[in-house]
């Protein structure tokens, strides 16, 4: 399996409730590992994850798109 520590990641936060939403949207939230309001998940930035986020863009937001390894501390 590829080394995931060097892959780009995104942080996704749930901002909308799945109440009164279609079951497919609720299942997509669960697939992303989200099930409660304001919960955040760090996910590998892939076309599959981006597609899932696009399907429920009204329920989630992308908080951070930078890879953790590229951040340098300020001197």
C-alpha positions as CSV (number, residue, x, y, z in Angstrom):
1,X,0.0,0.0,0.0
2,X,1.2,3.6,-0.7
3,X,2.7,5.7,2.0
4,X,-0.2,7.9,3.2
5,X,1.9,10.3,5.2
6,X,3.1,12.0,2.0
7,X,-0.3,12.2,0.3
8,X,-2.2,15.4,0.2
9,X,-5.1,15.6,2.7
10,X,-8.2,17.7,3.1
11,X,-10.2,18.4,6.3
12,X,-13.9,18.2,5.9
13,X,-16.4,19.6,8.5
14,X,-20.1,18.8,8.7
15,X,-22.1,22.0,8.8
16,X,-25.6,20.7,7.9
17,X,-27.9,18.2,9.5
18,X,-29.0,15.1,7.6
19,X,-32.5,15.3,9.1
20,X,-35.1,15.4,6.3
21,X,-32.5,14.6,3.7
22,X,-32.6,11.7,1.2
23,X,-31.0,8.4,2.5
24,X,-28.3,8.6,-0.2
25,X,-27.0,11.9,1.3
26,X,-27.1,10.5,4.8
27,X,-25.1,7.5,3.6
28,X,-22.6,9.7,1.9
29,X,-22.0,11.6,5.2
30,X,-21.5,8.2,6.9
31,X,-19.1,7.2,4.2
32,X,-17.0,10.2,4.8
33,X,-17.0,9.4,8.5
34,X,-19.3,12.3,9.5
35,X,-22.4,11.9,11.6
36,X,-22.7,14.8,14.0
37,X,-22.7,18.6,13.5
38,X,-19.3,20.3,13.4
39,X,-17.4,17.0,13.4
40,X,-14.2,17.2,11.3
41,X,-12.4,14.4,9.4
42,X,-9.0,14.4,7.8
43,X,-9.3,12.5,4.5
44,X,-7.0,11.7,1.7
45,X,-7.5,14.1,-1.2
46,X,-8.7,11.8,-4.0
47,X,-11.2,12.1,-6.8
48,X,-13.6,9.8,-5.0
49,X,-13.6,11.9,-1.8
50,X,-14.0,15.1,-3.8
51,X,-16.9,13.6,-5.6
52,X,-18.6,12.6,-2.3
53,X,-18.0,16.1,-1.0
54,X,-19.5,17.6,-4.2
55,X,-22.6,15.5,-3.8
56,X,-23.3,16.9,-0.3
57,X,-21.7,20.3,-0.6
58,X,-24.6,21.9,1.2
59,X,-24.0,19.7,4.2
60,X,-20.2,20.0,4.5
61,X,-17.3,22.4,3.9
62,X,-13.6,21.9,3.2
63,X,-11.7,23.5,6.1
64,X,-8.1,22.9,5.1
65,X,-6.6,21.6,1.9
66,X,-2.9,21.8,2.8
67,X,-0.9,18.7,3.5
68,X,0.4,18.5,7.1
69,X,3.9,17.7,6.1
70,X,4.4,20.9,4.1
71,X,3.6,23.3,6.9
72,X,6.7,24.8,8.5
73,X,6.8,26.4,11.9
74,X,7.3,30.2,12.0
75,X,10.7,31.3,13.2
